[in-house]
């Protein structure tokens, strides 16, 4: 987790995905760790070693993520990447 989620807008992978109108979620994002391990070690992660547990979402982040106005207010840099 990052203290400033909007700072993700500065990451090259996020910027590249936004330029192509791709969404970074689910398997694509989880695959980043899998690929990084393979690149670093030359070995696949054992299937049993790869699990994800998410902490409870902070109640302050309980809002409609499809509400473009709310996204722009909360995450202006990320929202700007997706408004072209």
Secondary structure by P-SEA (a helix, b strand, c coil): cccccccccccaaaaaaaaaccccccccccaaaaaaaaaacccccccccbbbbbcccccccccccccaaaaaaccaaaaaaaac
